[in-house]
Amino acid sequence: MKFIALSGTTGVTENCYIYEQGTDMIMVDCGVGFPNPDMYGVDLIIPDFTYVKENIHKLKAILITHGHEDHIGALPFLFADNVDVPIYATKLVAGFIEEKFEDKAAKKVKVNVFDPDRDILNLGSFRVTAFRVSHSVPDGVGFCIESAEGKHFHIPDYKFDWTPVDKKPFDVNKLAVLAKDRVISLASDALGSNSPGYTDSEITIEPIIENIVNHATQQVFFTTISSNISRIQQALNVAIKNGRKVAFIGRSIDVKAQIAKKLGYLHYPDNLVIHPRQIAKLPADKRMYIISGSYGQTDSALTRVAMGEHDLLAMYKGDTVIYSSDPAPPGSKESVDAVVDQMIQNGIDVHYYDIQEDLHVSGHGSSGDIKMLMAIVKPKYYMPIGGTVRHNRGYANIAYQMGAKPASVFELNAGDIVEFVKDQGKISGRIPVRQVLVDGLGVGDVGSMVLRDRQVLAKDGVLIALIQFDKAQRKIVNAPELISRGFVFEGKSSDLLEKAADLLKRFLNNKNIVDSRMVKAEAANYLEKYFWEEIKRRPMVLPVVVEV
């Protein structure tokens, strides 16, 4: 049996894994990644599905562990290429997935809902048993995947929370029963491996939120990630106790809350949540807004309210804002910091991640949780997933403390294949994978060359050189016109540009120019070198040659 890490091994997000045996294959999770700050214009990163499409006849099902974007977000992109494979998920996660396909205007899908308390899935030669785990979003599961080569446990994004908000803790009893014989491998969450002790329970947060709201004298804005239904439930509980009405602001949080309410995962009186236009008629101390934008997205509802650009809402001096999340995706902290700074300057009482009020607890198990899982499962081989390289090494060190040998821990890169034969495992090779970038409607058409160009433009700008070339005489006519965009301010640097244009004309006319193609190449090389020597900047030079 082969375990193939398509992605999700060294970058925290973009979780997507393959289990393959003979003519059968199953995929576990299908998530997106988020761009680094230097990936200008890129919206998302998705797994490279080339191997999946080449072996689509083998793929029996896609199993989803929970409802976060880095585990479900890439499904519409996979299904856009005429893929038609059964998807299996718990009830809440199925609701999120079906809404996601509708939002992307993708093909309509029907997700197969399974009950982790009783259902067993027979998928080709695989027998899959799910069990409940605790995480920051309800209805999360792990899988025991039985094959001819023994049992393989797949448990991403979990912690041992004995008092979760939804009152459905990690089903340790079922895990222990499933793990009592022939466990070959464990692929599990590594993100908390370098954090000591055990991760706190979600229930510890509600009294902190309540204390802040009790002291708020005007409007309250509460923000968390839209899929964190448990945290939204806690905010609603506080609103009820405080006598405030609630409005959901922002499409992502409104839609997910509606799904959770419909499916029985959010509980509140029907008259608690009202329309934003209705809540605006109430006194300020009777309003709570549960609002999207905890990651500082420029077009999010919270950012627009903070900047005074929202159509329906406004913030006033003395209002209260509560961040119940950490700015986790790459580059998001800078964006959130800017929004927080703006609100503080405007006299808003902001409770956020840096002031240590314990308004957020991780959904990922710390080193103590990881040790407990390893002690229960007792696998022969260990595979850290969902973390970075340093988290994987921390996970490996924990496994060594628990008695594992170095040869039994696989710290994987994207594309690595682990093969299990007769209870023995080894990295047997890798499949070629690449980063697939999504920019608007374009999928995969932005590569390293385009990103490099965008980085150059962002760093030193662009210089356009308009050059008139007399083809008959093979000479430059008049001095070239140099136009700066993001390079230098033309009003203050006109002397620099005029001198460069005169020197460029003289340089080109001293060359044995053959055609306009040669003009472009020589002009670009000359100007790049000239401006580097003069002002230590290297703009992207775009020569435009007009033949006269």
C-alpha atoms as one frame of an Amber mdcrd trajectory, in Angstrom:
protein
   0.000   0.000   0.000   1.222   3.487  -0.839   0.738   6.720   1.092   1.324
   9.744  -1.150   1.554  13.243   0.257   0.375  15.448  -2.611   0.767  18.491
  -0.339   0.261  19.490   3.292   3.603  18.253   4.581   5.733  21.391   4.991
   3.387  24.355   4.601   0.640  23.907   7.260  -2.204  24.334   4.739  -3.146
  22.723   1.386  -3.825  19.322   2.970  -4.264  16.538   0.411  -3.192  12.900
   0.722  -3.589   9.678  -1.243  -3.861   6.077  -0.056  -3.360   3.633  -2.931
  -3.515  -0.139  -3.079  -3.542  -2.092  -6.335  -6.321  -0.713  -8.509  -7.930
   1.275  -5.689  -7.189   4.766  -4.422  -8.795   7.128  -1.906  -8.040  10.785
  -1.241  -8.147  12.271   2.252  -8.860  16.021   2.285  -8.539  18.461  -0.587
  -7.582  21.872   0.741  -6.213  25.183  -0.454  -3.083  27.013   0.614  -2.662
  30.742   1.042  -0.130  32.907  -0.834   2.987  34.370   0.741   3.196  38.175
   0.820   5.529  38.193  -2.210   3.070  36.232  -4.383   1.531  39.412  -5.785
  -1.969  38.961  -7.203  -2.223  35.284  -6.238  -5.481  34.405  -4.489  -4.967
  30.753  -3.541  -2.646  27.797  -3.935  -4.112  24.384  -4.741  -2.593  20.893
  -4.873  -1.158  19.565  -8.122  -3.836  17.087  -9.204  -1.878  15.670 -12.164
  -1.310  12.277 -10.521  -4.962  12.076  -9.451  -6.224  12.816 -12.959  -3.831
  10.298 -14.487  -5.221   7.650 -12.119  -8.795   8.862 -11.893 -10.082   5.385
 -12.783  -8.647   4.162  -9.478 -10.116   6.903  -7.259 -12.982   5.417  -5.244
 -13.776   8.353  -2.977 -12.648  11.589  -1.357 -12.853  11.581   2.439 -12.994
  14.906   4.287 -11.930  15.213   7.930 -13.370  18.654   8.808 -14.632  21.937
   7.404 -11.641  24.292   7.293 -10.629  25.777   3.939  -7.222  24.124   3.983
  -9.046  20.775   3.947 -12.044  21.422   1.636 -11.272  24.553  -0.401  -9.712
  22.891  -3.464 -12.618  20.533  -4.191 -14.309  22.823  -6.776 -11.003  23.135
  -8.668 -10.587  19.351  -8.834 -14.182  18.805  -9.947 -13.928  21.538 -12.587
 -11.967  19.080 -14.745 -14.829  16.617 -15.257 -13.979  14.675 -12.112 -16.989
  12.884 -10.676 -16.059  10.979  -7.522 -18.094  10.402  -4.339 -17.284  12.796
  -1.486 -17.809  11.612   2.088 -18.092  13.970   5.065 -19.970  14.512   8.316
 -23.208  16.499   8.231 -21.874  19.992   8.995 -18.867  19.576   6.703 -21.128
  18.346   3.900 -23.181  21.534   4.261 -20.052  23.675   3.972 -18.859  21.747
   0.884 -22.185  21.951  -0.959 -22.366  25.695  -0.294 -18.807  26.095  -1.559
 -19.691  24.498  -4.890 -22.714  26.787  -5.209 -20.589  29.841  -4.374 -18.023
  28.920  -7.052 -20.817  28.322  -9.587 -19.294  24.894 -10.048 -21.194  21.719
 -10.825 -23.757  20.783  -8.193 -22.517  17.999  -5.942 -24.233  15.809  -3.426
 -21.970  14.919  -0.530 -22.430  11.509   1.071 -22.990  12.089   4.796 -21.655
   9.502   7.228 -22.187   9.158  10.959 -18.824   8.740  12.735 -20.557   6.986
  15.639 -21.743   4.023  13.568 -20.906   4.015   9.840 -18.153   1.977   8.190
 -17.205   2.754   4.574 -16.152  -0.007   2.191 -14.294   1.680  -0.669 -12.813
  -0.875  -3.034 -10.190  -2.798  -1.094 -10.205  -0.214   1.728 -12.343  -0.402
   4.848 -12.632   3.003   6.542 -13.913   3.652  10.048 -14.293   7.230  11.245
 -14.160   8.472  14.848 -14.829  11.886  16.360 -11.968  14.237  17.201 -11.939
  17.628  18.916 -10.919  20.686  16.917 -11.893  24.354  16.611 -14.701  23.487
  14.178 -17.389  20.924  15.119 -17.942  17.572  13.416 -14.270  16.777  12.815
 -13.097  13.181  12.455 -10.069  10.979  12.078  -9.971   7.803   9.996  -8.813
   4.242  10.547  -8.034   3.006   7.049  -7.752  -0.775   6.856  -5.921  -2.325
   3.930  -4.264  -5.628   3.153  -1.174  -4.082   4.729  -2.781  -3.427   8.111
  -4.336  -0.358   9.701  -3.354   3.199   8.893  -4.618   6.060  11.080  -5.101
   9.490   9.523  -5.740  12.169  12.172  -5.145  15.783  11.109  -6.093  18.872
  13.156  -7.086  17.569  16.569  -6.627  18.111  20.296  -7.924  16.289  23.355
 -10.672  18.632  24.512 -12.796  17.003  27.209 -15.200  19.961  27.465 -15.815
  21.120  23.867 -18.550  23.631  23.115 -20.552  21.074  21.100 -20.266  18.545
  23.982 -18.824  15.883  21.642 -15.252  15.195  22.781 -12.590  13.125  21.095
 -13.881   9.537  20.986 -10.848   8.037  22.705 -12.631   4.775  23.509 -13.356
   4.068  19.832  -9.820   5.068  18.873  -8.359   2.651  21.435 -10.568  -0.219
  20.257  -9.615   0.378  16.615  -5.920   0.588  17.513  -5.706  -2.637  19.499
  -4.102  -4.688  16.717  -1.869  -4.388  13.628  -1.471  -0.626  13.425   1.130
   0.039  10.748   1.169   3.830  10.412  -0.047   7.065  11.935  -0.281  10.259
   9.853  -1.204  13.013  12.303  -1.139  16.715  13.106   2.338  18.121  13.846
   1.510  21.830  14.166   1.618  21.928  17.968   4.670  19.722  18.416   6.890
  22.517  19.714   4.317  23.771  22.253   4.644  22.258  25.745   1.840  20.595
  27.684  -1.746  20.192  26.512  -3.828  22.622  24.455  -6.571  24.358  26.449
 -10.250  23.579  26.050 -12.470  25.829  23.953 -14.762  26.282  26.961 -12.194
  28.521  28.698 -12.860  31.343  26.227 -16.523  32.128  26.896 -16.052  33.690
  30.366 -13.351  35.969  28.925 -15.638  37.134  26.111 -18.463  37.629  28.629
 -16.292  39.775  30.895 -15.343  42.076  27.996 -18.931  42.419  26.758 -20.204
  43.085  30.296 -17.929  46.132  30.457 -18.743  47.375  26.939 -20.958  50.455
  26.944 -21.571  50.757  23.186 -21.515  48.551  20.091 -19.607  45.245  20.183
 -17.947  43.764  17.098 -16.877  40.113  17.484 -14.736  38.472  14.813 -13.409
  34.956  14.289 -12.886  32.702  11.273 -16.202  31.926   9.615 -15.995  28.140
  10.061 -15.374  28.378  13.817 -18.957  27.554  14.706 -18.080  26.767  18.320
 -16.640  30.252  18.838 -19.689  31.823  17.190 -21.899  29.814  19.568 -19.972
  31.230  22.520 -20.442  34.787  21.256 -24.182  34.150  20.857 -24.356  32.770
  24.403 -22.729  35.950  25.707 -25.116  38.147  23.699 -28.104  36.369  25.267
 -26.738  36.846  28.799 -25.932  40.512  28.073 -29.313  41.365  26.556 -27.902
  42.239  23.125 -29.303  41.459  19.694 -26.956  40.050  17.056 -26.416  40.669
  13.349 -24.150  38.536  11.177 -22.029  40.760   8.944 -20.032  39.435   5.991
 -21.158  36.785   3.542 -18.815  33.996   4.675 -19.802  34.186   8.326 -23.502
  34.719   7.555 -23.724  31.730   5.203 -21.810  29.342   7.465 -23.846  30.392
  10.486 -27.073  29.777   8.557 -25.864  26.317   7.508 -24.849  25.464  11.070
 -28.203  26.675  12.445 -30.173  24.706   9.851 -28.217  21.506  10.543 -28.443
  21.826  14.319 -24.907  22.943  15.156 -25.789  26.476  16.287 -28.424  26.973
  18.972 -30.091  30.300  19.738 -33.605  31.818  19.951 -35.097  32.866  16.622
 -35.453  36.484  17.755 -31.780  36.852  18.765 -30.294  37.330  15.283 -31.828
  40.162  13.255 -31.094  42.086  10.061 -28.392  44.815  10.191 -30.969  47.497
   9.328 -33.109  46.397  12.274 -30.277  46.251  14.774 -29.215  49.784  13.793
 -32.489  51.055  15.323 -31.544  49.702  18.768 -29.462  51.547  21.373 -25.731
  51.020  20.871 -25.383  49.021  24.096 -27.916  46.489  22.780 -26.004  45.616
  19.581 -23.482  42.873  18.854 -22.112  42.277  15.365 -20.518  38.917  14.578
 -18.420  40.009  11.643 -16.000  38.481   9.129 -12.487  39.792   8.606 -10.384
  38.296  11.389  -7.450  37.882   8.970  -7.445  41.525   7.897  -8.610  40.907
   4.331  -8.823  44.250   2.532 -12.339  43.597   1.220 -13.697  42.040   4.424
 -16.584  43.552   6.363 -14.511  44.381   9.465 -11.800  46.152   7.472 -14.362
  48.222   5.580 -16.138  49.202   8.806 -12.817  50.114  10.445 -11.878  52.287
   7.461 -15.291  53.975   7.332 -16.157  52.374   3.986 -19.064  50.045   4.894
 -22.509  50.763   3.448 -24.543  49.791   6.536 -22.270  50.070   9.570 -20.003
  52.554  11.277 -17.699  52.408  14.297 -17.636  55.140  16.888 -15.275  56.143
  19.647 -15.895  53.875  22.627 -17.092  50.853  20.626 -15.552  47.441  21.428
 -13.916  45.020  18.989 -13.029  41.442  20.001 -10.659  39.311  17.917 -11.136
  35.648  18.828  -8.583  34.226  16.416  -4.896  34.345  15.622  -3.746  35.865
  12.293  -2.467  32.518  11.068  -2.169  32.534   7.222   1.119  33.866   5.755
   1.189  37.639   5.560  -2.094  38.119   7.420  -0.615  39.531  10.634   0.626
  42.672   8.902  -2.843  43.247   7.455  -4.610  42.666  10.773  -2.101  44.859
  12.619  -2.882  47.737  10.243  -6.638  47.411  10.875  -6.121  47.169  14.654
  -3.883  50.265  14.631  -6.505  52.217  12.681  -9.245  51.291  15.125  -7.125
  52.166  18.175  -6.336  55.563  16.664 -10.087  56.084  16.212 -10.729  55.491
  19.900 -12.034  51.923  19.610 -11.464  49.510  22.519  -9.754  46.627  20.681
  -9.140  43.248  22.334  -6.774  41.326  20.081  -4.148  38.575  19.821  -1.092
  40.468  21.154  -2.482  41.588  24.520  -2.634  38.105  26.095  -6.283  37.981
  27.103  -6.609  34.323  26.036  -9.340  35.141  23.532  -8.210  32.280  21.325
  -7.016  28.753  21.955  -5.462  26.589  19.308  -7.395  23.801  17.669  -4.165
  21.832  17.391  -2.789  19.489  20.013   0.405  20.458  21.821   3.246  18.063
  22.634   1.246  16.445  25.450  -1.685  15.752  23.122   0.680  14.272  20.538
   2.272  11.976  23.126  -1.160  10.807  24.255  -2.218  10.016  20.684   0.983
   8.102  20.005   0.566   6.152  23.251  -2.986   5.128  22.316  -2.374   4.253
  18.667   1.112   2.695  19.075   1.925   2.666  15.342   4.959   1.055  13.779
   5.572   4.103  11.549   4.944   7.810  12.082   4.219  10.524   9.483   3.836
  14.155  10.648   1.422  16.210   8.542  -0.093  19.701   8.601   2.996  21.496
   9.873   6.205  23.106   8.664   9.634  21.476   8.538  10.356  22.566  12.115
   7.030  21.180  13.350   7.746  17.887  11.608  11.123  17.683  13.345   9.468
  18.454  16.701   6.961  15.659  16.032   9.796  13.274  15.156  11.575  14.118
  18.403   8.398  13.339  20.359   8.141   9.987  18.569  11.754   9.211  19.524
  10.941  10.034  23.165   8.080   7.534  22.894  10.507   4.814  21.766  10.361
   5.139  17.964  13.491   4.403  15.926  14.701   7.049  13.427  13.922   4.710
  10.516  10.263   4.576  11.567   9.558   8.331  11.273   9.039   9.787   7.803
   9.417  13.571   7.538   7.924  14.013   4.093   8.090  16.563   1.299   5.277
  17.144  -1.178   5.120  14.272  -3.640   6.892  11.720  -1.442   5.629   8.126
  -1.588   5.751   5.862   1.462   5.287   2.215   0.565   4.177  -0.462   3.014
   4.861  -4.129   2.189   4.551  -6.968   4.710   4.511  -4.633   7.709   7.629
  -2.795   6.494   7.563   0.833   5.400   9.981   2.977   3.420  10.058   6.086
   1.238  10.099   4.440  -2.178  10.127   7.471  -4.468   8.162  10.570  -5.312
   5.776  11.902  -7.906   6.457  15.276  -9.555   4.315  18.033  -8.050   4.382
  21.800  -8.373   2.655  24.775  -6.818  -0.552  25.516  -8.718  -1.442  29.175
  -8.252  -4.940  30.616  -8.634  -5.201  34.223  -9.810  -8.777  35.306 -10.461
 -10.238  32.867 -12.976  -6.810  31.645 -14.033  -5.639  28.338 -12.548  -2.001
  27.382 -12.995  -1.195  30.069 -15.568   0.876  32.082 -13.093   4.268  30.453
 -12.633   7.677  31.360 -11.287   8.523  33.658 -14.221   5.326  35.695 -13.812
   5.825  35.911 -10.050   9.409  37.050 -10.560   8.217  39.798 -12.894   5.605
  40.902 -10.356   8.235  40.966  -7.617  10.499  43.148  -9.761   7.616  45.498
 -10.511   6.749  45.739  -6.814  10.353  46.361  -5.814  11.740  48.768  -8.456
   8.830  49.542 -10.779   8.829  49.702 -14.567  10.470  52.012 -17.082   8.966
  52.244 -20.564  11.326  53.435 -23.301   9.616  54.750 -26.459  12.204  54.611
 -29.257  11.806  55.824 -32.864  13.928  53.716 -35.208  14.650  54.699 -38.824
  14.772  51.285 -40.428  16.257  52.512 -43.694  19.161  54.397 -42.073  19.396
  52.051 -39.089  19.481  55.013 -36.744  17.539  56.260 -33.718  15.447  59.336
 -34.528  15.176  61.882 -31.687  15.918  61.102 -28.060  13.867  58.202 -26.652
  11.002  59.067 -24.308  11.370  57.409 -20.903   8.178  56.891 -18.863   8.419
  55.833 -15.199   5.774  53.860 -13.321   6.760  53.024  -9.753  10.442  53.608
 -10.539  11.134  57.311  -9.995   8.830  60.335  -9.810   9.147  61.998 -13.194
   8.535  65.491 -11.801  11.575  65.318  -9.542  13.763  63.045 -11.692  13.337
  64.637 -15.113  17.068  65.447 -15.347  17.976  61.816 -14.641  15.562  60.522
 -17.285  16.560  63.134 -19.910  20.246  62.344 -19.431  19.554  58.626 -19.700
  17.555  59.179 -22.900  20.372  61.198 -24.537  22.993  58.633 -23.540  20.789
  55.791 -24.788  20.369  57.462 -28.199  24.134  58.002 -28.501  24.826  54.416
 -27.407  22.406  52.877 -29.889  23.600  55.005 -32.790  27.150  53.847 -32.112
  26.058  50.227 -32.426  25.638  48.421 -35.691  21.873  48.185 -35.360  20.265
  45.619 -37.643  16.569  45.644 -36.730  14.047  46.663 -34.070  14.580  43.431
 -32.143  18.199  44.378 -31.615  17.136  47.891 -30.540  14.943  46.403 -27.809
  17.614  44.052 -26.485  20.416  46.647 -26.482  18.195  49.366 -24.947  17.011
  47.106 -22.113  20.538  45.987 -21.251  21.921  49.524 -21.374  19.218  51.130
 -19.227  19.267  48.363 -16.607  23.042  48.768 -16.230  22.895  52.577 -16.315
  20.288  52.993 -13.580  21.984  50.418 -11.368  25.256  52.326 -11.609  23.567
  55.691 -11.085  20.989  55.074  -8.330  21.307  51.354  -7.457  17.839  50.499
  -8.783  16.991  47.936 -11.385  13.509  48.586 -12.853  11.832  46.329 -15.366
  12.692  48.001 -18.673  10.117  47.695 -21.462  11.428  49.125 -24.760   8.722
  49.984 -27.284  10.210  50.481 -30.772   8.341  52.449 -33.444   9.758  52.039
 -36.930   9.696  55.236 -39.034
